[in-house]
Amino acid sequence: MSYEARINSLKTRHARLDARIFDEDRRPLPDEGAIRRLKLEKLRVKEEIERLARLG
């Protein structure tokens, strides 16, 4: 997989995580643990995107 394709895949994953965070946060009783885990995963994906962008 090329850098560009991998970055695009990660951007899609990042957007999906953002949507899941938004949905969880809007629930009547949001699961703060789930939100924390999703945000951490989103940050990891963002860091990977930035790392690959520097290499590419």
Summary of the structure (lengths in Angstrom):
residues: 56
radius of gyration: 13.1
end to end distance: 12.4
largest distance: 42.8
contacts: 134
relative contact order: 0.19
helix: 86%
strand: 0%
